[in-house]
Amino acid sequence: MTGCTHLHTIEDVTPSAAGCQECLETGSWWVHLRLCRECGHVGCCDESPNRHATKHFHATGHPIIEGYDPPEGWGWCYVDGIEVPLPDQTAQPGPIPRFV
């Protein structure tokens, strides 16, 4: 098993929204949040109906996300399909809970 080759894309980012950006716009719900560590996009996880974090990856190619529901803070590389270490966790004031 090899390590992630995309760690150089990890940035300190400002979250784009207090919850899934697209779900907030459409009035949908989510289960968990994921934060793009390249641009700060906040999207919903693959257990959510709309899977906006993965859609963001496919649209942009930004490979690294952070689990963004406290106290998660883990990293994942979509391209390499492995958990990755993050140099830091993004400060989070607390997302808007939005689930069924």
BELSULSUL-V683310 format. One record per backbone hydrogen bond with DSSP energy under -0.5 kcal/mol. CO is the residue of the C=O (numbers start at 1). NH is the residue of the N-H. Records with the same first field share a line. If there is no record, write none. Layout:
BEGIN
CO = NH + NH
END
This chain:
BEGIN
6 = 9
7 = 10
11 = 13
13 = 15
18 = 96
20 = 24
21 = 25
22 = 26
23 = 27 + 28
32 = 45
33 = 68
34 = 43
35 = 66
36 = 40
37 = 11
40 = 16
41 = 36 + 43
42 = 21
43 = 34
44 = 53
45 = 48 + 51
51 = 55
52 = 56
53 = 57
54 = 58
55 = 59
56 = 60
57 = 61
61 = 63
63 = 78
64 = 37
65 = 76
66 = 35
67 = 73
68 = 70
69 = 72
74 = 67
75 = 84
76 = 65 + 78
77 = 81 + 82
82 = 77
84 = 75
95 = 97
98 = 30
END
